[in-house]
Amino acid sequence: MGQKKSLPSQIKDILLYHAHRKDFPEDEEFLSLMMDLGELDEKVHDIKRQIMISRKAREQAKQFQEQLLNSKLD
């Protein structure tokens, strides 16, 4: 299964699809919206990365704590 796309990426894809079909004109407002969605997508990506790093750090801390506890019991 592929990686899930963020909501901003999904919105960009939908807008691009409709723009290519000429459902609406590509004007400055459209281009500005696409840029804003791109920036938002980058922020979402950064936050997801920070969450993953935090989860990994918590898991490592938990494992280290368990190792210390086990070594004290031995």
Phi and psi in degrees as a GROMACS rama.xvg file:
@    title "Ramachandran Plot"
@    xaxis  label "Phi"
@    yaxis  label "Psi"
@TYPE xy
-73.6643  166.613  GLY-2
-70.2847  139.906  GLN-3
-70.3493  143.057  LYS-4
-90.7364  147.175  LYS-5
-71.4897  160.987  SER-6
-57.8676  -44.4457  LEU-7
-58.992  -38.0022  PRO-8
-65.6129  -40.9629  SER-9
-63.4983  -42.3892  GLN-10
-63.8856  -43.1843  ILE-11
-59.452  -44.6616  LYS-12
-60.3204  -42.4551  ASP-13
-65.2907  -45.1111  ILE-14
-63.3084  -41.4807  LEU-15
-63.7464  -40.0803  LEU-16
-58.4893  -48.4777  TYR-17
-69.3003  -34.0559  HIS-18
-65.566  -41.097  ALA-19
-68.3691  -28.4302  HIS-20
-80.5865  -4.55555  ARG-21
65.1653  32.4755  LYS-22
-69.6286  -24.5967  ASP-23
-153.344  156.626  PHE-24
-75.9897  150.074  PRO-25
-86.7218  100.991  GLU-26
-113.693  -172.667  ASP-27
-64.25  -35.5087  GLU-28
-64.1586  -42.0209  GLU-29
-61.4638  -48.0233  PHE-30
-63.0536  -38.9611  LEU-31
-64.3904  -42.043  SER-32
-62.8495  -41.9953  LEU-33
-63.8652  -39.6005  MET-34
-65.2366  -43.5821  MET-35
-62.0829  -41.1939  ASP-36
-65.3721  -36.6621  LEU-37
-62.7659  -43.9573  GLY-38
-65.3339  -41.6056  GLU-39
-63.8549  -39.5946  LEU-40
-62.3452  -40.6713  ASP-41
-63.4769  -40.82  GLU-42
-64.5042  -41.9833  LYS-43
-61.1909  -43.1474  VAL-44
-61.003  -44.3223  HIS-45
-62.6384  -42.6888  ASP-46
-65.3724  -42.4964  ILE-47
-60.1296  -41.6808  LYS-48
-63.0873  -42.608  ARG-49
-63.8079  -38.5125  GLN-50
-63.435  -44.9734  ILE-51
-63.2369  -41.2777  MET-52
-63.4144  -42.8091  ILE-53
-63.6541  -43.1606  SER-54
-62.1186  -43.1845  ARG-55
-64.206  -42.3121  LYS-56
-64.0044  -40.7684  ALA-57
-63.7272  -41.5965  ARG-58
-64.6842  -41.8562  GLU-59
-65.0189  -40.1428  GLN-60
-63.8422  -40.278  ALA-61
-64.8673  -43.5469  LYS-62
-64.0455  -40.8397  GLN-63
-64.0334  -42.1706  PHE-64
-62.4831  -41.4036  GLN-65
-65.3988  -38.7974  GLU-66
-63.5928  -41.9315  GLN-67
-63.7552  -43.154  LEU-68
-62.581  -43.9433  LEU-69
-65.7729  -38.1724  ASN-70
-70.1347  -31.1142  SER-71
-71.8924  -31.2022  LYS-72
-75.549  -25.0501  LEU-73
